[in-house]
Amino acid sequence: MASCSGDSRLIQFFNCRLVRDHRLVEEDLWVRNGKIINPEPIFFDERCKAHTLINCEGAIIAPGYIDLQINGGYGVDFSYDKDTTEQGVQKVARGLVKSGVTSFCPTLVTSPNDTYHTILPRIPMHTDRGAGVLGVHVEGPFINPQKKGAHPEHCIQSIDNGLETLCETYGSLERIKIITLAPEQVKELAVISELVEAGIVVSLGHSMASLSDGERAVQHGASLITHLFNAMLPFHHRDPGLVGLLASDAIPADRTVYFGIIADGVHTHPAALRIAYRTHCQGLILVTDAISALGLEDGIHHIGQLPLEVKQGKAFVAGSDTLCGSIAPMDECVRIFQRATGCSQVFAIEAASLHPARCLRIEAEKGTLDFGSDADFIFLNDELEVLATWIGGVCVHAK
Ligand code: ZN
C-alpha cells in the first residue's frame, strides 16, 4: 500500500485502549486533518497506509477534558487582569493542557458593567497550542446577595428588563456561552428561553431558590446547576432547593439537568459526591472552579490585591488557614471523583468530557472519540495520570 498523498497526513495510534461507547475498547485511533476518522474507507477505497504510526504502549486514549468553570490559573485572573486579557487567556490555555484540558470556558465573577464591556471583547476565541476557548462563562452579576460567596456585593444586579438588561450589563452576548444566574433575581423567566434560543446555556446558582423556583427555571430552558451544593440552600427534606432538581419529577423525560461539581477533595465532601453520582449520574459534570493560583508552586504569591499562600495543593489567604478557592487541576478532580464514588474509569473520564460537551450541545465535535470529532484527546495511564495531550491532531503536551 502507498502512503496517502497531499498535506492531509494520516496518523495511526496503535497499542492503545479507546474510550468509546461508554467502555474501553482495544482499537486503533486514526486521525487526519485534525479530525478522528473512520479507517475503513482508507483500507478499502484509498488503499493507503498511515504516514505516522504511534505506539501508545498500552495507554488509554480518552477525549480531552472540558472545563466549564475556571476563573484563571498560572497567576492569571480572568476577572481582574483587564489589560492583559488576551495574553492571560493564552497562558492559561497553554498551561491547562498539562492537566488534560483541551477546551474550556473562561469564567468571570460578578463585576461592574464596564469590566464586562472591556474584558469580554478581549477574550480570544482562538488559542495557540493551548486548550480551545468555547465561550465565556459569566457567573453573575444576577445572583442572590445572600449566596454571594466571594462575589462583590455592590456589583450584584437583577434582570428587570429582560434581554435589554443583559445587553446593558455585558455589552454584547456574542462571546458568552454560559450565564450563571439566580432565578429569583429574574423578573420575567421568559428571558431564560430567549437566552437558550440564542445558544446560551443558563445555569442556576448562587441562589436561595426553592425546588419549585428551580423547576420553573428549568421549564423555561435552564439546563445546568452551578457548583452543586456550593452557594445554594442546603438540602432540606421539605424543600430540597436546587439540589432537589437531581430527583425532580417536574422535568420532562427528554430533558437532562446537568450540574457542575467541584471534586477537589475540599469543596465537596466525598459523601456529597456519592449522593450526586448515585442520584443523577448522567447530569454530572466535573468542573475545577479553579482560581488564579492553579498551577503555581508552593509559596507566597500576590494575585491582584490578595497575598495568598499555596501549600500542598491548597490555596490559603496568606498567613491563615482560610481556603481561598480551588486549585486542583482537572486530572486530579477526575481521580478524586473516581476514588470517592468507586465509579468506572470511563465514567469519571466522561464526567469531564462527554457530559460537558452534551451540556453545551457540542458532542458532534468534542467530548467523544467518534468518527468526525475533533482530534482533541489525551493519553492516560491506569492511574488516570495524563501522559500526553493532543489538540486538533497535534501533540501539545507530552510527559
Ligand atoms: Zn461560584
Residues whose N, C-alpha, C, O or C-beta is under 5 A from the ligand:
A	BS01	ZN	none
